[in-house]
């Protein structure tokens, strides 16, 4: 009888908990209150009760946030400690200017770490599907053996958790990855460790369907290439291996069309002027140049040329390497110490005959400010930055 009494008490308590998310409030009102919680606070809210955890982690909760336009963009930064090479993810809230840490990636479960040797942070590729709140970490390389990896680890903002997904068919390091139409594409990179001969570069291309957790082959590249920079614009993946100076040959560039499943040569003007790390804002391709004072350029598709964006270059207190992402009309340049340069991009329509385009900037302008990283981030360097809505 005592045992059955305890079971009955648990059942009553559980039923009560399921019935009322917040005592005294109808469920629809309580759910609306939870929907208003900022993303960083959702992890704490999950620990309040099992009913809150179920509500916040359910797919319908995040669909409701999206439909009510309550999902907001956050900057997720893949960083490593410059002395220990310890990997970590930090997320930045552009509104409160505050940081919060993500749970550690399950590297050992993914078969890419055994605790005996560090991994090479820049060898990984990171891709986001922003409005689905999903983030993917692919490939990589062991620092001791320089062996490329088949890693695929996914993060979901809805549960603030990582999981191990189907490994890549082809081990890759220093490769290109991008998201098109909800699928992830992996291209190029090295099949052997380090920056070896061109023969080591991978020509195969593979696509990953997160819904099915399955990889499929795609059209091969015209030539193997290691990662320099890539961008997805207008549903196509643009890949460049660098820029002309100080090299004696013109860089190569390719464009992948997933609808036709084919590759074509990049246009000459785009290829030769792609002199830095790219970011896409409102469907327009921008580049933060790697030379000089790191000024911003915008690609003019009609003329197959690049225009300088007015305003200064990246603030001098930001040290390379940079990891760049775009949120709405702003460029976020993450540097060492996770200091962030926030560039607000403006467009002033030139007036015909008024000489407003005398500098060739087409009316584009950028204004910078710097957000200093916390002191405890002083020894961190950024490898990648991605945007997720949560």
N, C-alpha and C positions, 0 to 999 in steps of 0.2 A: 504493500500500500504506500509506504514511504517513497519507494522508487517511482511509482506511478504518479504520486503527488508532485514530486520534483519535475517529472516530465511535463505534467500539466502546467506547472508554473512557468517552465521555459517556453512552452507553446503559447501561453497567454502573453508573456513578455514579448516573444518574437512577433506574434500577431499584432500586438499594440505598436511595436516598433515599425512594422511594415505599413500599418494603417496611417500613422502620423509621422511625416518627416520632421515637422516642427510642431510640437504640442500646441494645440489651440488654433492652428491655422489649417485651412483646407489644403489638400495636397497640391492643387494647381497654383495656389499662392506660394506655398513653400518651395515648389519647384522653380517658380519664377525668381524667388530670392536666391536660390542656389545658382541659377543661370547667371546672376549678376556678379558672382564671385570672380575676381580676377584670376587668371590662370595660375600664377604662383601660389595662390591661397588654396587651390583645389586639392593639392596634396595633403595639406593639413586637414581640410574638411573631410577627406576620406576616412580619417582616423576617428572622427566623432562617433560614428555608429555604422553598423553594417548596412542600414537602409540608406544613409547618405553615400556610402561607398558604392552601393548598387546604382543609386540614382545618377551620381556623377560619372560613373564609368560606363553607363549604358550608351549604346549608339544613338538612341533617340534623344538623349540629353544634348549631345554635340550636334545632332541635326537641328534641334530646336535653337541652339546658339547661333548656328549658321543662318537659319531662316529668319531669326529675329535680329540679324546683323550684330550679334553680341560677341562674335569671335573677333579677336584683335590680333594684329601682327606682333610677333616677338622675334628677336634676333638670337639665333642659336649658334654658338661659336665652338668649334672643335679646336682645342688648344692642347699644348704639351709643355711640361716643365723643361726648361732648356738645359738643366743639369742632369736630371734623372730620366728624362724622356717619358715620364708618367703622363698618360693620356687622360683628358677629362673634357666634359662638355659643360659649358656655362651658358645660361640664357639671359638676355638683356631685355628689359622692358623699356621701350623708347619713351613712354609717358612718365613713369616715375623715376627713370634713369637708375633703376636698381637691378642687381644681379641675383640669380639663384642657380644653384648647382643641380644638374640632372643626375639620376642614379648612374653608377658605373656601368659601362658596357660589358656584356657577358663574353669577354674575349676568349677565355679558356673554353667555355661551352661551344664557342664557334670554331674551336680548333686552331686558332691563330696565335695562342700564347700559352706557355706552360709555366710562366713565372721565372724562368731561368735566364731569359735574354729579352732585352727591350725590342719593341717594334719601331719601325721607321715611320714617324708620323706623316711626313709629306707623301708617302707612297700610297696612302688610302685615298679613295674618292668619296665624296659626300654629295648626296642629292636629296632634295626635298620635294614633296608634293604639297605645296603650302596650304591650300584650302581644305585639304583632307587631314591636315595636322600630322603628316607622316614624314619621317626622316630615315634615310638609309645610309649605312656606312659599308663600303665595298672594298674588296681587295686588300692591299697592304703588302708589307714585306718584313720579314724577320731581319734584324740588324746583324745577327751573328752569321747566318748562312746566306743572306741576301736572297732568300727564297720567296718568290711571289706567292700570294695567298688567294684563296677562293672565297674569302669572307663575305657574308652578307648578313648584317645585323640591322634590324628595323626598330624604330622608336615611334610610339604613338602618344601624342599629347593627351588623348582622351583618358589614358590610364597612367600616364607618366612612367612608362615602363619600356624596357627593351625586350626583344625576342630574337632568337636565331632563326633565320629564314634559309631557304634552299640555297646552297652555295653556288657560286658562279661556275659554269662549266669549264671556263678557261681561267687559270690563275693569272692575276695581273698586278702590276705595280706601276705607279706614275702614269695613270691612264685617264681617259676622258669618260665622263658620265653625265647624263642629262635626263630630264623627265619630259616626255611628250605624251599628251593624251592619257595621263594616268599610268603610263608604263615607263620603266627605267631602261635606258640604253647604256651599254658599256662598250667602249671602243678603244683600240690602240693599246698603248702601254708596253711593258716589257714582260716577256715570258721567262727570261732569265733575270738574275739579280742586277740591280744597279743600272746605270746608263751604258749598256753594252753596245755592240755593233747594231747597225740597222737591221741585220738579219734576225736579231733577237726581238725586234718590235713586232707586236701582234697585229695582224691585219683583220682578224676575225672580229665580228660585231655580234653582240647578243642582247636580247631584250628580255626584261623581267616583268611579269604580270603579278603585282602584289595580291590581287584578289584570288588568283589561283595558286600563288606561291610556286610559279613555274617559269623556267627559262626557255627561250626559243631562239634559233639562229636568225640573224638578219643579214642583209647584203654586206659582203666584205668591203673593207676600205680599199681604195686604189693603191695605197702604200701604207706601211706601218708607221705609226708616229707615236712618240711619247707626249705626255701632257705638257702643253704650254698654257693654252687657254681655250675655252669653248663657251658657247652660249646658245640658248634656245630662243629663237625669234620667229614668230609667225608659224609655229609648228614645225620648224626645221632645226636641225642641230648643226651649228657652225663650228668647225674645228680648225685651229691654226697652230702651227708648230713654232711660231716665233716671228721675228721681224728682221729686216735686212741687215742693218748696222749692228755689230761690226763684222758681220759674216760676209763672205765673198759670193754667196749665192742667194737668190731670192727665196723666201720661205714658201712652203707649200700650205695650201688650205683646202679643205673639203667641206661639202654641204650634204647632209643626209636628209632625204625626203622619206618619211616613214610611210606615206600613202602609196608612193611608187616603189618603196623599198629599194632605193638606188642612191648612189653617190655621184656628185658632180663637182667640177672644179669651182673653187671660190673665185668670185670676181676679183680682178687684179687690184682695183683701187681699195677694196675692203681688205684684201690680203696684205698688201704692202703697207697700209696705214694702221694695221692692228698692232700697236706698239706697247701694249700693256695688258692690264687685267680688266675684264669687261663686267658690265652690269646692265641689266635691261630695266628700263622704266617706261611704263605705259606703251610697251611694244617697240620702243626705240632703243638702239644699241649705243651705249656709251663705253668709253675706255679711259681708264686712268693711266696715263703714260708712265713708263718706268724710268725714263730719262729726264734730265733737267730737274725742274721743280714740280714734276708729277702733275701736269695740268690735265684737264678733262677734255675729251673730244667726243663728238657725236657723229655717227655715220649717216650720210645722206644717200639713201638708196637710189634716188632718181639720178643723181650725178655720179654714183659710185665713187664717192670721195668722203673725206673726213673734215669736219669743221671744228675749229677750236671753240671751246665754251668759255665765255668771258668770266672774269673773276680770277682769283689766285689759284695756285695749285694746292695739292694736299698740304695742310699745315706742317711746317718743318719739324715740329716736335714729335711727329709720328714717325717711328722707325720701321723700316722694312724688316721682314716681309709683311705684305698686306693681305688681308682676306676681305673681300668686298661683297656687299649685298645691297639690294635696293628695296625700300619700303615706300610705296606711294611715290611722292616726288622727291625723296631723299636718298642720297648715297651714303652708306655706312662703311667707312674704311676702318677696319680693326687692325691695330698694329701691336707691336711688342708691349707687354704689360697690360694688354687688352684696353689700351687707350683707343678711343674711337673718334674719328673725324666724321662729323655729320655735315654733309654737303646738301643744302637745299637748292634744288635745280628750278630755275625760273625761266619762263619764255616770254619775251617781250616782242610782240609781232612787229616786224619792221614796217615802217610807213614808206610807201613807194616814193622814191625820189628824195627821201629825207636824210639819206646817208647813214641810217641806223645800222647798216650791215657793212660799214666801212672796214671793220676789223675782221670780216669774214665769219662772224660767230652766229649769223642768222638770227640774232636776238636771244640766243641762249646764254644763261648766266648761272653761276653757282656761288653761293655764299657759305662759308665754312664756320663751324665752331668745333671745339674739342671737349669731349667728355672724358675726364681722367678715369682710368681703371682703379679699383681699390688697391691699397698698398700690398695686400697679400697676393695680388696678381703680378707683382713686379717681375717675376722670373718666368712668366708664361709667354709663349709665342702662339700666334693663331695660324692654323693650317687652312681652315675653311669657315665660312659663315653662311648660314642658310636662314630663310624666313619661314616661319610656321604661323598659321592662324590657330589660336586656341582660346 
